[in-house]
């Protein structure tokens, strides 16, 4: 089950509202998953001041990704080891096209499939694959492209890195730099339906779902758009949104008044 599948309709600053609309995220934020990967729950990380309370999603519901700000100063203060990828190692769609990165190029996927990680540190699992489909049509229609690589729960949100190479597909130039080209969204399921022949006409009884070996990857352009929206929001606007959400939540949770 892909418990990291984001299905967003609107931009929502409230983590509580976000979770209500995305029940699968609730599982990820529970002790069962987050504590396994990070050593503590989302709530505990928020209490430490490491991360922001609110998620930010893209305005387009097809963009299957969300962003949560982190507090670098508090991470440093608590001596948490962390690294980030430099801007010049990030390949947006324009750079991908200019570098002639295309189907058949090899990639790496870094993550924590099935919660496999180290005990002392969060050592990652490195998987390999190739770009399966990368063209304007699939990006425009699905806001993603495809890789041929087995990904599992724990890989959602994983960075997809281009494998440096001195060889290339005929008609293209080799790329000898390990660029970040996107972030894993989810695997593409293969479904097979079993029908009962004891009914006329045969009725659908059960659906078998398997991992097809293909996975959707969100280009970095859409992540940048989410971050740009975050940075452009004025503090007073954020406070108004938060207060409006809290007022609505209070109305929904207040007990009904008895009629006289």
TAURNOR-V713523 format. One record per residue. RES is the residue in three letters. PSI is psi in whole degrees, -180 to 180 (none if undefined). OMEGA is omega in whole degrees, -180 to 180 (999 if undefined). NEAR is the number of other ideal C-beta (glycine too) atoms within 10 Angstrom. Layout:
BEGIN
res=[RES,RES]
psi=[PSI,PSI]
omega=[OMEGA,OMEGA]
near=[NEAR,NEAR]
END
This chain:
BEGIN
res=[UNK,UNK,UNK,UNK,UNK,UNK,UNK,UNK,UNK,UNK,UNK,UNK,UNK,UNK,UNK,UNK,UNK,UNK,UNK,UNK,UNK,UNK,UNK,UNK,UNK,UNK,UNK,UNK,UNK,UNK,UNK,UNK,UNK,UNK,UNK,UNK,UNK,UNK,UNK,UNK,UNK,UNK,UNK,UNK,UNK,UNK,UNK,UNK,UNK,UNK,UNK,UNK,UNK,UNK,UNK,UNK,UNK,UNK,UNK,UNK,UNK,UNK,UNK,UNK,UNK,UNK,UNK,UNK,UNK,UNK,UNK,UNK,UNK,UNK,UNK,UNK,UNK,UNK,UNK,UNK,UNK,UNK,UNK,UNK,UNK,UNK,UNK,UNK,UNK,UNK,UNK,UNK,UNK,UNK,UNK,UNK,UNK,UNK,UNK,UNK,UNK,UNK,UNK,UNK,UNK,UNK,UNK,UNK,UNK,UNK,UNK,UNK,UNK,UNK,UNK,UNK,UNK,UNK,UNK,UNK,UNK,UNK,UNK,UNK,UNK,UNK,UNK,UNK,UNK,UNK,UNK,UNK,UNK,UNK,UNK,UNK,UNK,UNK,UNK,UNK,UNK,UNK,UNK,UNK,UNK,UNK,UNK,UNK,UNK,UNK,UNK,UNK,UNK,UNK,UNK,UNK,UNK,UNK,UNK,UNK,UNK,UNK,UNK,UNK,UNK,UNK,UNK,UNK,UNK,UNK,UNK,UNK,UNK,UNK,UNK,UNK,UNK,UNK,UNK,UNK,UNK,UNK,UNK,UNK,UNK,UNK,UNK,UNK,UNK,UNK,UNK,UNK,UNK,UNK,UNK,UNK,UNK,UNK,UNK,UNK,UNK,UNK,UNK,UNK,UNK,UNK,UNK,UNK,UNK,UNK,UNK,UNK,UNK,UNK,UNK,UNK,UNK,UNK,UNK,UNK,UNK,UNK,UNK,UNK,UNK,UNK,UNK,UNK,UNK,UNK,UNK,UNK,UNK,UNK,UNK,UNK,UNK,UNK,UNK,UNK,UNK,UNK,UNK,UNK,UNK,UNK,UNK,UNK,UNK,UNK,UNK,UNK,UNK,UNK,UNK,UNK,UNK,UNK,UNK,UNK]
psi=[134,89,0,17,116,127,91,139,-35,162,125,120,-11,123,-35,-45,-37,-43,-34,-35,-15,79,-29,-30,-33,-38,-41,-38,-8,169,-29,-38,-57,-42,-31,-38,-40,-4,-4,165,170,-42,-42,-38,-37,-42,-33,-13,16,-34,163,156,-26,144,156,132,165,150,-24,119,-16,-21,107,65,155,158,139,125,148,157,100,-40,-43,-34,-43,-42,-38,9,40,128,129,156,160,162,132,153,-38,-4,10,129,106,180,-41,-43,-37,-44,-42,-31,-4,35,133,-177,138,-20,143,150,165,145,124,129,-161,65,132,25,16,118,174,166,-46,-37,165,70,133,163,131,121,156,170,-168,161,123,-39,127,96,167,-37,-50,-34,-42,-37,-40,-7,32,171,174,143,152,91,135,118,152,171,128,-18,-17,130,-1,140,142,119,132,132,122,145,150,-2,164,166,144,131,-3,164,145,148,117,22,139,88,144,121,-7,-176,134,133,-61,167,159,118,147,125,139,130,132,133,147,125,1,-4,157,108,165,138,148,129,-45,148,126,130,131,163,121,-15,-6,148,147,139,130,123,155,-22,-42,-31,-41,-39,-39,-46,-40,-40,-42,-47,-27,-13,131,145,-40,-33,-42,-42,-40,-42,-44,-43,-39,-42,-43,-40,-42,-40,-40,-38,-39,-32,-14,138,144,142,141,141,142,none]
omega=[180,-174,179,-177,180,174,-173,177,-178,174,-174,-178,-176,180,-179,178,179,-179,179,-179,-176,-174,-179,177,-180,178,-180,-178,-179,-180,-176,-175,-175,-178,180,-177,-171,178,178,-179,176,-179,180,178,178,179,178,-179,-179,-176,176,-179,-171,174,174,-178,179,179,178,-176,179,180,-170,-177,175,-176,174,-179,176,179,-175,-178,-180,176,178,-179,180,177,175,179,177,178,175,-179,-178,-178,-176,176,178,-178,173,-177,179,-180,176,180,-178,178,-180,173,-172,177,179,177,-177,-179,171,173,-177,180,-178,-178,177,177,180,-180,-180,178,-178,179,178,179,-175,173,-180,177,-179,178,176,173,-176,178,-178,-179,-176,-176,-177,179,180,-176,-174,-177,-180,170,-173,170,175,-178,179,174,-175,173,-173,176,179,-175,-179,175,176,-174,175,178,179,-177,176,176,-178,175,-178,180,178,-180,176,177,-175,179,180,-180,167,-176,179,-179,-178,174,-180,175,178,-177,171,-176,177,-175,175,-178,175,179,180,177,180,4,179,-179,178,-178,-176,178,177,-179,179,177,-177,-176,175,-179,177,179,180,177,-176,-179,-176,176,178,-180,177,-179,179,177,178,-176,-178,-180,177,-180,-178,178,179,180,178,179,-178,-180,180,179,-179,178,-180,179,179,178,-178,-176,-179,-179,179,180,-179,179,180,999]
near=[9,18,19,23,14,23,13,20,9,9,17,21,20,18,19,12,16,22,17,13,14,22,10,16,22,14,15,19,20,15,12,12,21,18,15,16,15,16,12,15,16,24,14,14,22,17,12,15,14,20,18,17,15,20,25,19,24,21,12,12,13,14,22,25,24,19,17,16,14,15,16,12,9,14,17,11,12,11,6,13,8,9,5,7,13,8,6,9,12,16,22,18,18,9,15,24,13,10,18,14,22,16,15,13,22,15,24,17,23,15,23,23,18,12,13,14,18,9,6,5,9,13,11,16,16,11,18,12,19,13,23,19,16,23,11,9,8,15,18,9,9,16,20,25,23,19,29,17,24,17,27,19,20,21,25,26,17,26,19,27,20,23,14,13,13,7,5,16,13,4,7,13,10,13,19,10,11,14,23,17,26,31,20,25,25,22,22,15,14,12,9,9,9,10,12,10,9,8,10,6,6,11,10,10,12,9,10,10,11,10,14,14,15,18,27,22,26,25,22,23,16,23,19,13,15,19,13,10,15,17,8,8,14,8,7,8,11,13,10,11,16,14,10,12,17,12,10,12,14,9,8,7,7,8,5,5,6,5,4,3]
END
